[in-house]
């Protein structure tokens, strides 16, 4: 591991437990508390089997949305648009236009879509 160039700053009022353990209930509770303390929202995605990951620019604006289908079958996904009007697939250039704050896209089995948010 490489040393950090600067120490991490914990926001005022945020509590960081020194040890979490492997209790998934406790981990879930601590993540929820941290999410509230940091003012982080949640993004909805359907069906439940897909996962999404949002990456932001340094300015805080949404930059990229990863949509992950770990299942053995193709799915029609509906995911939160993260405030963007247009998302572009980084590999094939296909544009997805948000409707009512949601993006709809088809995902092949065991695949990931990387969407550039504009």
C-alpha positions in Angstrom: 0.0 0.0 0.0 1.2 3.5 -0.8 1.0 6.3 1.8 -1.5 9.0 1.3 -0.2 12.4 0.1 -2.5 14.1 2.7 -4.5 12.7 5.6 -8.2 12.1 5.1 -10.4 14.6 6.6 -13.5 13.3 8.4 -16.4 15.8 8.1 -17.3 17.5 11.4 -20.0 15.5 13.2 -19.3 12.3 11.3 -18.5 9.4 13.6 -16.2 6.6 12.2 -16.2 3.4 14.3 -12.7 2.0 14.8 -13.9 -1.6 14.2 -17.0 -2.8 12.3 -16.7 -6.6 12.4 -18.5 -8.9 10.0 -22.1 -8.5 11.3 -24.0 -7.5 8.1 -26.8 -6.0 10.1 -24.4 -3.7 11.9 -22.6 -2.8 8.6 -25.9 -2.0 7.0 -26.9 0.2 9.9 -23.5 2.1 9.9 -23.7 2.6 6.2 -27.2 4.1 6.6 -26.0 6.5 9.3 -23.0 7.5 7.3 -25.2 8.1 4.2 -27.5 10.4 6.3 -24.6 12.2 7.9 -22.9 12.9 4.5 -26.1 13.9 2.9 -25.9 11.2 0.2 -29.0 10.2 -1.6 -29.9 6.8 -3.0 -30.6 5.9 -6.6 -33.3 3.4 -7.5 -32.9 0.6 -10.0 -35.2 -2.1 -11.2 -35.3 -5.1 -11.4 -33.8 -5.7 -7.9 -31.1 -8.0 -9.3 -29.2 -5.2 -11.1 -26.8 -2.8 -9.3 -25.8 0.7 -10.1 -22.8 2.8 -9.2 -22.7 6.6 -9.6 -19.4 8.5 -10.1 -19.2 12.2 -9.6 -16.9 15.0 -10.9 -14.9 17.0 -8.4 -17.6 19.6 -8.6 -20.2 17.1 -7.3 -22.0 16.8 -10.6 -22.8 13.2 -11.8 -20.2 12.0 -14.4 -20.8 8.3 -15.0 -23.3 5.7 -14.1 -22.4 2.0 -14.2 -25.4 -0.4 -14.6 -24.5 -4.0 -13.7 -26.5 -7.1 -14.6 -24.9 -10.1 -12.7 -27.8 -12.5 -13.7 -27.8 -15.3 -16.2 -30.5 -13.6 -18.3 -31.1 -10.4 -20.2 -33.0 -7.7 -18.3 -34.8 -4.5 -19.2 -33.5 -2.1 -16.6 -35.0 1.1 -15.3 -32.6 3.3 -13.3 -32.6 6.7 -11.8 -31.2 9.3 -14.2 -29.2 11.1 -11.5 -30.4 14.5 -12.7 -29.2 14.1 -16.3 -31.3 14.4 -19.4 -29.0 12.3 -21.7 -26.8 9.3 -20.9 -24.4 8.0 -23.6 -23.0 4.5 -23.5 -19.2 4.9 -23.4 -18.6 1.8 -25.6 -21.2 1.9 -28.4 -22.2 5.6 -28.3 -25.9 4.9 -27.9 -27.9 7.7 -26.3 -30.5 7.1 -23.6 -32.9 10.0 -22.9 -34.4 10.3 -19.4 -38.1 10.2 -19.0 -39.6 11.3 -15.7 -36.1 11.1 -14.2 -35.5 7.5 -15.3 -33.4 5.8 -17.9 -34.5 2.5 -19.6 -32.0 0.2 -21.1 -31.5 -3.5 -22.0 -28.7 -5.4 -20.4 -27.2 -8.6 -21.6 -26.5 -11.4 -19.1 -23.5 -10.8 -16.9 -22.8 -7.4 -18.4 -22.0 -3.8 -17.4 -23.0 -0.6 -19.1 -20.9 2.5 -18.5 -23.0 5.6 -19.2 -21.5 9.1 -19.5 -23.9 11.6 -18.0 -24.5 15.0 -19.6 
